[in-house]
Amino acid sequence: MSEPVQHEHHIVGPKTYLLILLILMVLTATTTGVAFIDLGIWNPIVAIGIACFKAVMVILFFMHIRYSSKVMMLTVGAGFFTFLVLITMTLSDYISRSWGLW
């Protein structure tokens, strides 16, 4: 039998963490700013879009998925895709509820 393959550990520097923190803070401020703008039915879509991008940043860098094996990336990607499908179905129901009221 062959030995199990061990992956090389990747060390992420503090500059990368600070950059990701800055990006997350800017996106949080953007979400707050967009909440005060009346975009009609696009408000929840924009907010969830920004939240999904922030979640991807956290998953890739803070959970170290960017430096993981391809199987781990595929597993996390499948879970995130399932999340996006569920959010899309929820938003389509939310948006279509007011169609008869126009």
Summary of the structure (lengths in Angstrom):
residues: 102
radius of gyration: 18.6
end to end distance: 68.5
largest distance: 68.5
contacts: 207
relative contact order: 0.10
helix: 75%
strand: 0%
